[in-house]
Amino acid sequence: MMAVWLQVDPRSPTPVYQQIVDGIKGAVAAGWLKPGDRLPSVRDLAVSLAINHNTVAKAYQELERSRVIEVVRGRGTFVASPGQRPPDVEERIEKLRDSLRLAWIEAYHLGLAEDEFERMFRQARDAARGAEGKEEM
């Protein structure tokens, strides 16, 4: 069941639809959801999370636009196959580069050595994949 691991916090400053987007993207990145896996309908997920169905619909639209999911009319909503790059991929890659650059600058000013920063990056990656606490050799 989706709602077992996908939870939203209505008190969070992050909009609920964005929490759903982030949760599903994270589940795909972690391998909990695989290409072809069927997602709950908008209505079923809304009921499960006790939120408005328009909120779920907005999240699904964003995920479809980003090509994380695909909607097959009459069949349902499924995790998309990897390699389908979203139309705004270059802009998003540039934002990612900026975020990484700013993280590196912050690490530098905190006095972190390069290997410490790289270890933190790997830990963040592993946590996103659901392997928190496992250190690379």
C-alpha positions as CSV (number, residue, x, y, z in Angstrom):
1,M,0.0,0.0,0.0
2,M,1.3,3.4,-1.0
3,A,0.2,5.2,2.2
4,V,2.2,2.9,4.4
5,W,5.4,4.5,3.3
6,L,4.1,7.7,1.7
7,Q,3.1,10.1,4.4
8,V,2.3,13.8,4.3
9,D,2.5,16.4,7.1
10,P,-0.1,19.2,6.7
11,R,1.9,21.3,9.2
12,S,5.0,21.2,7.0
13,P,6.0,24.4,5.2
14,T,6.3,22.2,2.1
15,P,3.0,22.1,0.2
16,V,1.3,18.7,0.5
17,Y,1.3,18.1,-3.3
18,Q,5.1,18.7,-3.3
19,Q,5.5,16.2,-0.4
20,I,3.7,13.6,-2.6
21,V,5.9,14.4,-5.6
22,D,9.1,14.2,-3.4
23,G,7.9,11.0,-1.8
24,I,7.2,9.2,-5.0
25,K,10.4,10.5,-6.6
26,G,12.3,9.3,-3.6
27,A,10.6,5.9,-3.7
28,V,11.6,5.5,-7.4
29,A,15.2,6.5,-6.7
30,A,15.4,4.1,-3.7
31,G,14.0,1.3,-5.8
32,W,10.9,0.8,-3.7
33,L,8.9,1.7,-6.8
34,K,10.0,0.2,-10.1
35,P,9.2,0.9,-13.7
36,G,5.8,-0.5,-14.5
37,D,4.6,-0.5,-10.9
38,R,1.0,0.7,-10.7
39,L,0.2,3.6,-8.4
40,P,-3.0,4.1,-6.6
41,S,-5.7,6.1,-8.3
42,V,-6.0,9.8,-7.4
43,R,-9.1,9.1,-5.4
44,D,-7.6,6.0,-3.6
45,L,-4.4,7.9,-2.6
46,A,-6.4,10.9,-1.5
47,V,-8.6,8.7,0.8
48,S,-5.6,6.9,2.1
49,L,-3.7,10.1,3.0
50,A,-6.9,11.9,4.1
51,I,-6.4,14.8,1.7
52,N,-8.3,16.4,-1.1
53,H,-8.2,14.5,-4.4
54,N,-7.2,17.8,-6.2
55,T,-4.0,17.8,-4.2
56,V,-3.1,14.3,-5.4
57,A,-4.1,15.2,-9.0
58,K,-1.7,18.2,-8.9
59,A,1.1,15.9,-7.7
60,Y,0.4,13.3,-10.3
61,Q,0.3,16.0,-13.0
62,E,3.7,17.3,-11.9
63,L,5.1,13.8,-11.8
64,E,3.8,13.1,-15.3
65,R,5.2,16.3,-16.6
66,S,8.6,15.3,-15.1
67,R,8.2,11.9,-16.7
68,V,8.4,10.0,-13.4
69,I,5.0,8.5,-14.0
70,E,2.8,7.8,-17.0
71,V,-0.9,7.7,-17.1
72,V,-2.4,5.1,-19.4
73,R,-6.1,6.0,-20.1
74,G,-8.4,3.2,-19.0
75,R,-5.5,1.3,-17.3
76,G,-4.1,3.5,-14.5
77,T,-1.0,5.3,-13.5
78,F,2.4,3.6,-13.6
79,V,6.0,4.4,-12.8
80,A,7.6,5.4,-16.0
81,S,10.6,3.6,-17.5
82,P,14.0,5.3,-16.8
83,G,15.7,7.3,-19.5
84,Q,12.7,9.4,-20.4
85,R,14.2,12.8,-19.9
86,P,11.8,15.6,-19.0
87,P,11.5,18.5,-21.4
88,D,13.1,20.9,-19.0
89,V,16.0,18.6,-18.3
90,E,18.8,21.1,-19.1
91,E,17.3,23.8,-16.8
92,R,16.9,21.2,-14.0
93,I,20.5,20.0,-14.4
94,E,21.7,23.6,-14.2
95,K,19.8,24.1,-11.0
96,L,21.3,20.9,-9.6
97,R,24.8,22.1,-10.5
98,D,24.1,25.4,-8.7
99,S,22.8,23.5,-5.6
100,L,25.9,21.3,-5.6
101,R,28.2,24.3,-6.0
102,L,26.5,26.1,-3.1
103,A,26.8,23.0,-1.0
104,W,30.5,22.8,-1.8
105,I,31.0,26.4,-0.9
106,E,29.2,25.9,2.4
107,A,31.3,22.8,3.2
108,Y,34.5,24.8,2.5
109,H,33.5,27.5,4.9
110,L,32.6,24.9,7.5
111,G,36.1,23.6,7.2
112,L,35.2,20.2,5.8
113,A,37.9,18.4,3.9
114,E,37.1,17.3,0.3
115,D,36.9,13.6,1.3
116,E,34.5,14.5,4.2
117,F,32.2,16.3,1.7
118,E,32.4,13.4,-0.7
119,R,31.5,11.0,2.1
120,M,28.5,13.2,3.1
121,F,27.4,13.2,-0.6
122,R,27.6,9.4,-0.7
123,Q,25.7,9.1,2.6
124,A,23.0,11.4,1.3
125,R,22.8,9.3,-1.9
126,D,22.6,6.1,0.1
127,A,19.9,7.5,2.4
128,A,17.9,8.5,-0.6
129,R,18.2,4.9,-1.9
130,G,17.1,3.5,1.5
131,A,20.5,2.3,2.5
132,E,21.2,4.7,5.3
133,G,24.1,3.8,7.5
134,K,25.8,1.7,4.9
135,E,29.3,3.1,4.2
136,E,31.1,2.6,0.9
137,M,34.3,0.7,1.0
